[in-house]
């Protein structure tokens, strides 16, 4: 968003998280995986097309994964993670949220 509108993108994203459906989407597994793949790909300096070639899939599939637009098979995720050198992930648990499920 432009400064004329009085809100930066970070501010907009923060205020959007107040909407339960938006917060649920932003916290979803598919968005987390898409963000992880996007960040790692950018850090390595490779294009979606190059990642697709390395993972044996299509650029459109990589784009859809990064945008959390499409269901993806575990085989495709394994190939993409392998191509990116993502071998050991350290999970972060939201214990506060988990406590609400156990009550």
N, C-alpha and C positions, 0 to 999 in steps of 0.2 A: 504494500500500500504506500502511497506517496505521503510525504509530510503534510501536504495541503489537507489531507483528510484527517490529520491529527493522530495517526496511529501507525506504528511500525508493524512489520509482519510478526515480529516476536510478541508484541502487545496483542495483536489480533489473535494469534495462536493461543496465547495465555487466556484471553477472554473467551475464546471458543471452547476451551476445556471446561468451562462452567456449564456447558450444555451436555447432559449425560450421554446422549447418543454420539456426540462428537468425541467426548473423552473416551468412550468405549472403543470407538474406531481407532483413535490415535494410540490407544494402549493395546490394540489387538496384536496377535502373533504375526499376522501377515504384514502389518505395517512395520513391526520391529525387525522382521527378517528383511523386508525391502530396504529399510534404512541401513541395516548392517551391510548388505550387499552393495548398496550404492556408495556408502562411505569407504568401504574397502576397495572397491573398484576405482574410485576417484583417487584414493591414496596411492594406488599402484600406477595411476596414470594411464589406464587403459579404457578404451571405448566399450560401449555395450556390444558392438559388433565383434570386437576382439575377444571379449569375455565369452560371448556366445560361441565363437569358433573354438576357444579353449575348452569349453564345457560341452561341446557337441550339441548345441541347441541353436535357436534362432535369436536374432537381435530383438524381435518383437516379444519373444518370451521373456528375455531379460528386462525389457522395458516394462512389461506387465508385472513382473515379480517386484521390481523396484517401486512401482506405483501401487502395489497391493491390489491390483485389479483382477487377478485371476488365481484360481486354485492351481497349485503346482504339485507334481508328484514328488515323492521323497527321492526318487532316483534323479530327477532333475536338480533338486536342491543339493543332493550329495555331489553331483558333478560340478555345480556352480561353486559350492563351498570348497571343493578340492582345487578347482582352478584358481580360486582366490587365496589358497593357502589357509583357509579358516578351518583349523583342525581341533583346536581346544577352545571351547567357549566357556566362560564363567557366568553362570546364571545369577541374576539378581532377583531376589524374592521380595514381594510386597507382603510382609507378614501381617500388616494392618488389614489389608484387604482379605487375606486368607482367613483371618479371625472372624470376619463377618460371615463367611460360609459355614464355619463350624458351629455357629450359634443357632 
